[in-house]
Amino acid sequence: MRIRALSVFEHVVYHCWVVDPTDPERPKLEVDALLREGDADNGPLLLSVADYITMVGGLENARVCLDRFRSDGRIVDHLGVAHLSFPLWTPVAEDPEPT
């Protein structure tokens, strides 16, 4: 599964969409957002578990993946909300300016 983050603030992904829904047990995060100091440095990016559940089509579809993420230590609490942690993510390459 490829997830595209469109806005990130202080490590939390606020707006995102699914680019490719295949293989939801191995989600990859791509960031197409303006990042300012403090948004993505010194730690993983966080996607709410609720957003992940919605993107995979509901809790029944997500349950096995979430159990695995939890056992791998990828489910973390941030301000009382469960998040999926992405210690690694990929910036989306900018399109060159038209000439």
TIMI-625142 format. One line per field, with one value per atom (N, C-alpha, C): residue number from 0; residue in one letter; x, y, z. Coordinates in pm, 1 decimal, always signed. Layout:
<atoms>
num = c(NUM,...)
residuo = c(a,...)
xx = c(X,...)
yy = c(Y,...)
zz = c(Z,...)
</atoms>
This chain:
<atoms>
num = c(0,0,0,1,1,1,2,2,2,3,3,3,4,4,4,5,5,5,6,6,6,7,7,7,8,8,8,9,9,9,10,10,10,11,11,11,12,12,12,13,13,13,14,14,14,15,15,15,16,16,16,17,17,17,18,18,18,19,19,19,20,20,20,21,21,21,22,22,22,23,23,23,24,24,24,25,25,25,26,26,26,27,27,27,28,28,28,29,29,29,30,30,30,31,31,31,32,32,32,33,33,33,34,34,34,35,35,35,36,36,36,37,37,37,38,38,38,39,39,39,40,40,40,41,41,41,42,42,42,43,43,43,44,44,44,45,45,45,46,46,46,47,47,47,48,48,48,49,49,49,50,50,50,51,51,51,52,52,52,53,53,53,54,54,54,55,55,55,56,56,56,57,57,57,58,58,58,59,59,59,60,60,60,61,61,61,62,62,62,63,63,63,64,64,64,65,65,65,66,66,66,67,67,67,68,68,68,69,69,69,70,70,70,71,71,71,72,72,72,73,73,73,74,74,74,75,75,75,76,76,76,77,77,77,78,78,78,79,79,79,80,80,80,81,81,81,82,82,82,83,83,83,84,84,84,85,85,85,86,86,86,87,87,87,88,88,88,89,89,89,90,90,90,91,91,91,92,92,92,93,93,93,94,94,94,95,95,95,96,96,96,97,97,97,98,98,98)
residuo = c(m,m,m,r,r,r,i,i,i,r,r,r,a,a,a,l,l,l,s,s,s,v,v,v,f,f,f,e,e,e,h,h,h,v,v,v,v,v,v,y,y,y,h,h,h,c,c,c,w,w,w,v,v,v,v,v,v,d,d,d,p,p,p,t,t,t,d,d,d,p,p,p,e,e,e,r,r,r,p,p,p,k,k,k,l,l,l,e,e,e,v,v,v,d,d,d,a,a,a,l,l,l,l,l,l,r,r,r,e,e,e,g,g,g,d,d,d,a,a,a,d,d,d,n,n,n,g,g,g,p,p,p,l,l,l,l,l,l,l,l,l,s,s,s,v,v,v,a,a,a,d,d,d,y,y,y,i,i,i,t,t,t,m,m,m,v,v,v,g,g,g,g,g,g,l,l,l,e,e,e,n,n,n,a,a,a,r,r,r,v,v,v,c,c,c,l,l,l,d,d,d,r,r,r,f,f,f,r,r,r,s,s,s,d,d,d,g,g,g,r,r,r,i,i,i,v,v,v,d,d,d,h,h,h,l,l,l,g,g,g,v,v,v,a,a,a,h,h,h,l,l,l,s,s,s,f,f,f,p,p,p,l,l,l,w,w,w,t,t,t,p,p,p,v,v,v,a,a,a,e,e,e,d,d,d,p,p,p,e,e,e,p,p,p,t,t,t)
xx = c(+84.3,+0.0,+88.5,+57.4,+128.3,+32.2,+74.7,-5.3,+66.6,-6.0,+52.0,+6.8,+100.4,+70.8,+74.7,-32.0,-41.6,-16.3,-33.6,+1.8,+52.7,+159.4,+225.2,+257.2,+226.4,+260.0,+308.5,+429.9,+491.5,+479.5,+519.2,+528.3,+395.5,+284.1,+153.7,+103.4,+62.3,+2.6,-143.4,-182.5,-319.3,-407.2,-352.2,-429.7,-350.8,-419.6,-351.3,-454.0,-403.2,-488.2,-408.7,-479.1,-416.1,-382.6,-254.3,-209.5,-226.5,-191.4,-199.9,-244.4,-363.1,-415.7,-360.4,-281.6,-232.7,-129.6,-129.0,-32.2,-44.1,-163.6,-182.0,-100.7,-49.7,+33.1,+174.6,+206.9,+337.4,+318.6,+260.0,+234.8,+363.4,+366.9,+479.1,+422.3,+490.7,+443.9,+527.0,+457.1,+519.5,+471.1,+561.0,+523.5,+531.2,+416.5,+405.4,+350.2,+428.5,+383.8,+499.7,+465.8,+565.1,+602.0,+728.9,+775.4,+858.0,+822.4,+897.0,+975.5,+1066.9,+1146.4,+1053.8,+1082.2,+1001.8,+891.3,+861.7,+753.7,+794.4,+919.1,+958.1,+1098.5,+1161.5,+1296.4,+1290.7,+1392.7,+1407.1,+1291.1,+1250.4,+1147.7,+1062.2,+980.4,+896.0,+776.9,+717.9,+590.0,+479.6,+368.4,+260.0,+130.1,+68.3,-61.7,-161.2,-273.9,-368.7,-416.6,-433.5,-483.7,-622.7,-702.6,-836.6,-828.7,-733.7,-716.2,-673.9,-582.1,-536.8,-654.8,-735.8,-851.3,-944.5,-970.5,-1055.9,-995.8,-864.4,-799.4,-799.3,-801.7,-801.9,-942.4,-1044.2,-1181.1,-1251.3,-1202.9,-1272.5,-1187.1,-1239.9,-1165.1,-1136.5,-1232.4,-1209.0,-1091.3,-1080.7,-967.7,-837.0,-843.7,-722.7,-673.0,-758.9,-727.2,-595.8,-575.5,-453.4,-330.0,-339.8,-227.0,-197.5,-301.2,-281.3,-218.1,-258.5,-196.5,-47.5,-12.5,+129.4,+204.4,+145.7,+210.5,+232.5,+133.6,+144.8,+259.4,+268.1,+375.8,+512.7,+517.0,+642.9,+676.5,+588.9,+613.4,+582.9,+503.2,+473.5,+347.5,+269.4,+153.0,+198.4,+188.2,+233.0,+119.4,+126.5,+29.1,+84.7,+3.0,+40.6,-79.3,-65.8,-172.9,-302.0,-287.0,-402.4,-466.9,-404.9,-459.5,-358.3,-406.7,-319.4,-279.0,-149.5,-95.1,-4.7,+0.1,+94.7,+220.4,+332.5,+459.7,+530.9,+579.2,+658.7,+797.4,+892.7,+1027.8,+1097.4,+1056.2,+1110.6,+996.5,+1021.4,+922.9,+998.3,+925.9,+987.3,+928.3,+1013.1,+959.5,+921.3,+812.9,+771.1,+854.5,+911.9,+994.3,+906.3,+955.7,+881.9,+895.1,+786.3,+792.3,+875.4,+958.6,+1035.3,+942.5,+984.5,+907.1,+901.2,+783.8,+775.5,+860.9,+920.3,+1004.8,+933.3)
yy = c(-117.6,+0.0,+123.5,+214.9,+343.6,+452.1,+526.4,+634.7,+765.8,+862.3,+993.2,+1094.1,+1148.1,+1250.9,+1387.5,+1464.5,+1597.0,+1709.2,+1681.2,+1780.5,+1709.1,+1765.2,+1711.4,+1829.7,+1814.2,+1917.7,+1849.3,+1883.7,+1828.6,+1676.6,+1612.8,+1467.2,+1397.4,+1467.1,+1403.9,+1431.3,+1323.7,+1334.6,+1374.6,+1487.3,+1537.2,+1512.7,+1510.4,+1483.5,+1384.4,+1279.3,+1178.5,+1102.9,+1026.8,+943.1,+821.1,+719.3,+595.3,+606.3,+590.8,+590.5,+450.8,+348.6,+209.0,+125.5,+63.6,-7.9,-149.4,-199.9,-336.9,-348.6,-465.1,-498.5,-407.7,-398.9,-308.3,-345.8,-468.7,-506.9,-450.7,-388.4,-323.5,-181.0,-94.5,+41.7,+122.1,+200.0,+290.9,+432.4,+522.3,+660.3,+747.5,+817.9,+915.9,+1053.3,+1147.6,+1280.3,+1381.9,+1441.2,+1547.2,+1670.1,+1719.3,+1829.6,+1924.8,+2047.5,+2145.8,+2114.4,+2083.0,+2050.1,+2165.1,+2208.3,+2314.1,+2251.7,+2328.5,+2280.0,+2228.4,+2107.8,+2046.3,+1956.0,+1960.2,+1877.5,+1732.3,+1708.1,+1571.4,+1535.2,+1621.9,+1591.1,+1527.0,+1450.2,+1390.0,+1300.0,+1211.7,+1115.9,+1072.4,+969.9,+916.3,+1007.0,+985.0,+1048.2,+955.8,+1013.8,+939.7,+955.2,+842.0,+837.6,+777.4,+841.8,+787.9,+649.5,+562.8,+428.6,+438.0,+534.7,+552.5,+580.4,+663.3,+689.6,+562.8,+487.1,+362.6,+266.5,+250.8,+160.7,+202.0,+330.5,+380.1,+348.2,+366.7,+345.6,+199.6,+106.1,-35.3,-93.8,-12.4,-58.2,-108.0,-71.6,-107.4,-189.1,-203.5,-269.3,-416.0,-486.3,-628.3,-645.5,-560.1,-567.7,-528.5,-438.6,-384.7,-466.9,-546.8,-611.9,-690.4,-776.2,-858.0,-769.1,-668.1,-576.0,-500.0,-451.7,-375.1,-460.6,-587.9,-678.0,-692.7,-706.3,-718.4,-588.9,-474.9,-346.0,-328.6,-370.3,-357.0,-444.1,-568.3,-657.0,-608.2,-535.4,-477.8,-344.1,-294.7,-167.6,-45.0,-62.0,+50.9,+126.7,+77.0,+150.7,+228.3,+359.4,+445.8,+539.4,+585.9,+681.8,+822.5,+910.1,+1051.0,+1133.8,+1201.0,+1284.0,+1204.8,+1079.5,+996.0,+928.9,+937.9,+878.5,+778.4,+659.7,+557.2,+597.6,+587.3,+620.9,+508.8,+494.4,+405.5,+486.0,+435.8,+506.8,+469.4,+570.8,+552.5,+611.0,+527.9,+579.6,+614.4,+548.0,+575.1,+617.9,+717.7,+765.1,+823.3,+844.6,+891.0,+1025.3,+1125.2,+1251.1,+1231.2,+1293.1,+1286.7,+1387.2,+1342.0,+1431.0,+1538.2,+1659.3,+1770.0,+1763.5,+1798.8,+1808.5,+1930.6,+1917.8,+2035.9,+2145.1,+2268.2,+2381.9,+2374.9,+2402.3,+2404.1,+2517.6,+2490.6,+2593.2,+2659.5)
zz = c(+0.0,+0.0,+0.0,-88.0,-90.5,-45.5,+55.8,+111.8,+83.8,+30.2,-0.9,+104.1,+178.6,+278.7,+211.7,+229.5,+168.8,+268.2,+396.6,+498.2,+623.4,+677.3,+796.0,+886.3,+1014.8,+1111.9,+1238.3,+1278.5,+1398.9,+1404.2,+1294.8,+1279.5,+1253.6,+1256.8,+1237.6,+1096.4,+1027.8,+894.6,+913.6,+855.7,+871.3,+749.6,+631.5,+510.6,+426.5,+379.4,+298.7,+215.3,+120.3,+36.9,-8.0,-52.0,-96.1,-244.3,-275.8,-415.2,-473.8,-394.9,-437.9,-317.8,-323.7,-207.5,-187.6,-281.9,-268.6,-156.8,-93.3,+11.2,+134.1,+196.6,+311.0,+434.6,+438.9,+553.5,+544.6,+432.3,+414.6,+361.5,+441.1,+392.8,+377.8,+272.3,+247.1,+244.7,+312.3,+319.2,+226.8,+137.6,+49.3,+94.0,+101.3,+150.5,+37.2,+7.4,-92.5,-20.3,+74.7,+160.0,+184.3,+209.4,+250.8,+395.2,+417.2,+551.8,+606.2,+723.2,+791.3,+906.0,+960.9,+1072.4,+1183.2,+1229.3,+1334.3,+1283.7,+1153.9,+1100.8,+1078.5,+1041.1,+1006.6,+1053.3,+1130.8,+1176.7,+1315.5,+1347.6,+1481.1,+1521.2,+1433.7,+1472.2,+1355.9,+1379.0,+1272.1,+1242.2,+1125.9,+1094.2,+1144.7,+1183.9,+1247.2,+1169.1,+1139.1,+1071.6,+1170.1,+1191.7,+1289.9,+1246.2,+1344.6,+1317.5,+1255.0,+1297.4,+1239.7,+1089.7,+1047.6,+904.2,+830.8,+889.8,+826.6,+810.2,+914.8,+908.6,+795.3,+781.3,+673.4,+537.3,+523.8,+393.8,+350.6,+444.8,+406.6,+399.4,+425.9,+406.8,+531.6,+647.8,+771.0,+866.2,+987.3,+1094.2,+1064.4,+1006.7,+976.3,+881.0,+780.9,+687.6,+754.8,+851.0,+913.9,+1031.8,+1092.9,+1220.0,+1217.8,+1120.4,+1114.6,+1100.6,+1015.6,+996.4,+1125.5,+1191.7,+1314.8,+1423.7,+1432.4,+1530.7,+1502.9,+1376.0,+1339.7,+1368.5,+1332.0,+1359.9,+1510.2,+1588.8,+1734.8,+1786.7,+1738.2,+1784.6,+1738.0,+1627.5,+1577.0,+1643.0,+1731.0,+1799.0,+1715.1,+1609.2,+1520.4,+1558.0,+1653.0,+1701.7,+1825.2,+1817.1,+1926.6,+1967.0,+2090.1,+2139.8,+2121.0,+2064.4,+2052.0,+2095.4,+2207.3,+2263.0,+2283.9,+2327.8,+2357.7,+2238.5,+2121.8,+1999.3,+1944.5,+1904.9,+1847.2,+1705.6,+1678.4,+1546.6,+1496.5,+1365.7,+1300.4,+1272.1,+1319.9,+1308.8,+1178.5,+1108.4,+986.9,+1011.3,+1061.1,+1083.2,+951.1,+843.8,+710.3,+619.2,+537.3,+441.9,+322.7,+214.1,+90.3,+49.3,+24.2,-29.6,-176.5,-218.6,-358.3,-435.5,-544.6,-627.0,-689.5,-684.8,-745.6,-896.7,-965.2,-1110.4,-1146.2,-1248.1,-1288.1,-1340.8,-1322.1,-1372.5,-1525.0,-1583.7,-1729.8,-1786.6,-1899.9,-1962.8,-2077.5)
</atoms>
